[in-house]
Amino acid sequence: DLLLSNSCIPFLGSTEGLDFRTLLLDEERGRLLVGAKDHIFLLNLVDVNKSVKKIYWPAAKEKVELCKLAGKDAHTECANFIRVLQPYNRTHVYVCGTGAFHPLCGYIELG
C-alpha cells in the first residue's frame, strides 16, 4: 500500500540479502546508518538511494574458516553481522560485529 500511494522510497542498495539488523538515526547529519552482514550502510534520510555509502567489513578469513570447521553454516553464521551502532562523540560511531564468532569492534569517523 505504501508503494502504491508513493508514501515511501524503498532502499535498493543491495540485492544480496545482507540481513539488516541494526539501525542508528543521525538526524543532525540527515543520515541513517544500517548494520548488515559484512556491511555498514550510510543512507541519506531524504532519499535512501541517493549517495549511498557502504563500508565493507567482513570477518577475517581465518575466523571464517574456524567457524566452518566448528560446523557452522558458512552463509548464515560465519560472517561479521553488525550488531552495535552507537554514537561515541560528534565525529565517531562505535561499531561491533560478530566476526564469525570472534567479536570485533571499532570506530567509524563520520566526516
C-alpha positions as CSV (number, residue, x, y, z in Angstrom):
1,D,0.0,0.0,0.0
2,L,2.8,2.4,0.8
3,L,4.5,1.8,-2.5
4,L,1.2,2.3,-4.4
5,S,0.5,5.5,-2.7
6,N,4.1,6.8,-3.2
7,S,4.4,7.3,0.5
8,C,7.8,5.6,0.8
9,I,11.1,5.1,-1.0
10,P,12.4,1.5,-0.7
11,F,16.2,1.0,-0.3
12,L,17.5,-0.5,-3.4
13,G,21.2,-0.5,-2.4
14,S,21.6,-4.3,-2.1
15,T,20.1,-7.3,-3.8
16,E,22.5,-9.6,-1.9
17,G,20.2,-10.2,1.1
18,L,22.6,-8.7,3.6
19,D,20.4,-9.4,6.7
20,F,19.8,-5.9,8.0
21,R,19.7,-5.8,11.8
22,T,21.0,-2.6,13.4
23,L,20.0,1.0,12.8
24,L,21.3,4.3,14.0
25,L,19.5,7.5,13.1
26,D,21.7,10.6,12.8
27,E,19.2,13.4,12.5
28,E,21.8,16.1,12.8
29,R,23.5,15.0,9.6
30,G,20.4,13.6,7.9
31,R,21.7,10.1,7.7
32,L,20.6,6.6,8.7
33,L,23.3,4.0,9.5
34,V,22.3,0.4,8.8
35,G,24.3,-2.6,10.1
36,A,24.1,-5.7,7.9
37,K,26.0,-8.8,7.1
38,D,29.6,-7.7,6.4
39,H,28.5,-4.1,5.6
40,I,27.6,-0.8,7.2
41,F,25.4,1.5,5.0
42,L,25.2,5.3,5.4
43,L,21.9,6.4,3.8
44,N,20.5,9.8,3.1
45,L,17.3,10.4,5.1
46,V,15.6,12.3,2.3
47,D,16.3,9.7,-0.4
48,V,17.8,6.4,0.9
49,N,19.0,5.6,-2.6
50,K,20.9,8.9,-3.1
51,S,24.6,9.0,-2.3
52,V,24.7,5.6,-0.6
53,K,27.9,5.0,1.2
54,K,28.9,1.4,2.0
55,I,31.6,0.1,4.3
56,Y,32.7,-3.5,3.7
57,W,33.8,-5.1,7.0
58,P,34.0,-8.9,6.7
59,A,35.3,-11.2,9.4
60,A,38.9,-12.3,9.0
61,K,39.3,-15.2,6.6
62,E,40.9,-17.4,9.3
63,K,38.0,-16.7,11.7
64,V,35.5,-17.7,8.9
65,E,37.5,-21.0,8.4
66,L,37.5,-21.7,12.1
67,C,33.7,-21.1,12.2
68,K,33.2,-23.5,9.3
69,L,35.4,-26.1,11.0
70,A,33.2,-25.8,14.1
71,G,30.2,-27.0,12.0
72,K,28.6,-23.6,11.5
73,D,26.9,-22.6,8.2
74,A,29.2,-20.6,6.0
75,H,26.5,-18.3,4.6
76,T,24.2,-17.7,7.6
77,E,26.6,-17.8,10.6
78,C,30.3,-17.4,9.5
79,A,30.3,-13.7,8.7
80,N,30.6,-10.3,10.5
81,F,27.0,-9.5,11.4
82,I,26.9,-5.8,12.6
83,R,25.1,-5.8,15.9
84,V,26.1,-2.4,17.6
85,L,26.0,1.1,16.1
86,Q,26.3,3.6,19.0
87,P,27.2,7.3,18.9
88,Y,30.6,7.8,20.5
89,N,31.1,11.5,20.0
90,R,30.2,14.2,17.4
91,T,32.6,12.7,14.9
92,H,32.6,8.9,15.5
93,V,30.3,5.9,15.9
94,Y,31.2,2.8,17.9
95,V,30.6,-0.3,15.9
96,C,30.7,-4.0,16.8
97,G,30.1,-7.1,14.8
98,T,30.0,-10.9,15.4
99,G,33.3,-11.5,13.5
100,A,32.3,-15.2,12.7
101,F,32.0,-15.9,16.4
102,H,35.1,-13.8,17.3
103,P,33.5,-10.4,18.1
104,L,35.3,-7.2,17.0
105,C,34.6,-3.6,17.5
106,G,35.9,-0.3,16.1
107,Y,35.1,3.3,15.4
108,I,33.8,4.9,12.2
109,E,34.7,8.6,11.5
110,L,31.6,10.3,10.2
111,G,33.4,13.1,8.2
